[in-house]
Amino acid sequence: MTAPLAELASLAALDAAESFDERAGIREYDGGLPRDEAEQAARADVARVPLVAVAADKFAPGWRADRRDVPHAYAVLPLAWALAHVWPTDAHLVVYTATGAGQWQPRLCKDTVADYGEPVVCNVLLADVDNPTHAEWTPATLAVAVEQHRTLPILQSAGWYVTAHGRRIVQPLAAPVPVPAVEGYLRRWLADLEAAGLAVDRACLDWTRHFRLPHVTRDRVPYRSPVVEV
């Protein structure tokens, strides 16, 4: 069976399969990207490229100071690369990072992040906009969304991608924001999106929220977003 995090291991450009197996607690490693491409992705210029953390799914346990068995299951990757890649699992991202590009981190939670011991920041904000009645896309509704992203001033610095029943707005930040302050940024941004006529999901105020990536395999069925703009 293919290890669920094998491809993430190659993206992080670890020195050897054995080191990944030891850290992630899996038995197999089947590669992923060619090593030179993985290293290129992992060594992105973090001064200008927003970073996110990607896991094979959203079910990793959260870090606690009194637990030694929490896996570092999230690879820290350039945002644009993570959104463009075709993932063999139901891969999700979180917007917070605690390490540099090409490194690994655990899942973090609000009630324990203060004890983590490293700065935790957000480089990007994400917001979900569901279709009316959570309906599937039609040519007409997609045309409306495209026009909004072409004309609404608040969306001119943002990217977006289509999900099965809505879209996800992707707003890179000019500078990293520490997680204690980021929900204030999120609150103002979501309010501005609502003022522009977008029905955002207020659950996105949570900086620990997981977001499914555009190109994934869900319940063994591949999903490819028809629109991904960053």
N, C-alpha and C positions, 0 to 999 in steps of 0.2 A: 504494500500500500504506500502511496506517495505521502511523505510527511507533509502536513499542512503548512508548515512554515519554511519548507525547503527553499522556495523561491525568495523569500525574504532574507534568508541567510546569504544567498548570493548577492543580493542588493547591498547588504551591509559590508560586503567585501571582507569577510572574516578570513583569517589566515589559513584555516583548514576546516574540513567537515567535522573533525572530531571536536574542535572547540565549540562549534555550534551545537553539536549533539549534547555536549556536557552542560552548556548553559541553558538550553531550551528543553532538555529532557526528552528528546526524541531518538528514534533508532535508525532513521534513514536520512540520507541527504542525496537529492537527485539533481542538484544544481539549479539552473534557471537561466539567467543571462550569462553570456560569455564573461569571463573574469574582467577583461579590460573594460567592457561596457559597464559592468557593475561598479568598478572602481571609479569610472568617470562620473557616474550618477552620484556616488557616495561622496565624492570630493567636490561637489558643486560649490560655487562661490557663495558662502552663507551671508556675505555682506549685502547681496542684492537678490538672493533667491529665498523666498519664504519656505520654511520647513514645516512638515507635518509628521505625525507618527502613525505608521500603518501596521495593522495586525491582520492575521489571516481570517479572523472573525471578531465578534464583539464579546466573547465569553471568557476572556482571561480574568483571573482573580485580581483584585486590587492590592496594591502594595500596603503593607503594614510593618511598622518597626519591629514588632514582636514575631514576625513570620520570616522564615528563612527559605521557604519553598516557592515564593512568588516568582514566576518566570519573567525575564526581560523579553516580552513577546512582541514588542513594538519596534520596528525599524524606523529610524528618523531619516526622512527622504525629502528631496525637493518637491514642492507642491505640484508643479507642472508635470513632472515625471510621474508622480503617483497617480495623477488624474488621467494621464495618457496611457498608462500601462494596462494591458489585459491580464487580469488576475485569474488564476486557476481555482480560487476559493471565493467565499463570500467576504472579500476583504473590506475592512472599514478603516477609516482614519479618525484620529482625534486632532484637535487644533493646538494642543499644548505639547511642548517639547522641553526636555530637561538635559539634553546633551547636544553635541554637534552632529553634523551630517555624517551618515554612515555608521552611527552608533546605535545602541539598543537601550531601551528604557522599559520599565514596567508600566502597567496601568496605574494611574494615580486617582485618588478620590479626594473630595473636598475636606473630609474630616481628618485626613492624615497627611495632606500635602505639606503642611507646615513643618512636619517632622522629617521630611524626605532628605534634607541636607544639601540640596542643590537648587539653584534658581530654576524656576519653572515659568516659562513665558508662552505667549501666543503670538504667532506671526501672521495670522489670518483669521477672519471671521467668516462663519458660514450661516446661512439662513435657508430654511425650507419654505417654499411657497407651493401649497397644494392646489391642484386643479379644483374647480367647483364640484362639489359632491364627491371629491376624490376620484373623478372619472379618468378614464384613459384618454390619451391625447387624440385629437383629431387634426386634420390639416388646418382648420379654422383656429383652434385654440393655440396651436403651435405658431401660427402666423401672428397672433396677438402677442405672444411672448417675445418673438423675435423683434417685433416692432417696439415693444417696451424697452428691450435691451439696446435698441438702436437710438431711442429718442429720450428716455428718462434721464435727466442729469445725474441722479444719484447712482445710476448703473454704469456710468461711463468709465469708472475706474475699477469695475467689478467684472469678474468672469461668471460663468454659469454652466450648468449641465442639466440635461433632462433626466428625470427619474421615471419610473413606471407610471406614476400618477401625479406628477408635479415637476418641480425644478428645484435646483439648489444654487443659491447665489453665493459666490466666492469673492470675498473682499480682502485682498492682501493689505497688510498694515505697513505704514512707512517705517516703523521701528517696532521691535518686539515690546509687548506689554506684559508686565508681570501678572500672574493669574489673580492675585488679590484685587487688582484694579480692572480686569478685563470685562467683568460683567457690567460695569458702568458704561464702557464703550459699546458693549452689545446692546444694552438697553436703549441708548441714544440712537444707534444705527437701526435697530428694528423699528423704533418709533418713526424714524425718517423714511424707512421703506413703507410703512403703513400710511404715512402722510402722502406718499407718492401713489397710493392706490393699490399696493401689493398686500395680499392677505398672508402675512408671515405666520409661521408656527412659533408661538411664544416659548415653547419648550426649548428652543435654540438659545435661550438665555443661559443655559447650563453649559459652562465651558468644558465640562467633562463628557459631553454628549458624543456618541459615536455616529458617524455618517458613512453610509455605504458609498463605495467608490463607483465611478461611472461604468466600468467594464469588469464585471464579476461573474462568478458561477454560483447561482443561488438554487439550492435544492437540486443540484446536478444539471441545472438549465442555464446556459450562458445568457447573460444580458449585456447588450452593448448600447450605450447611450448614443442616440443619433446626433446630439449636439454636445460638444465639450469645448468651451472657450475659456481661456485663462488670460 
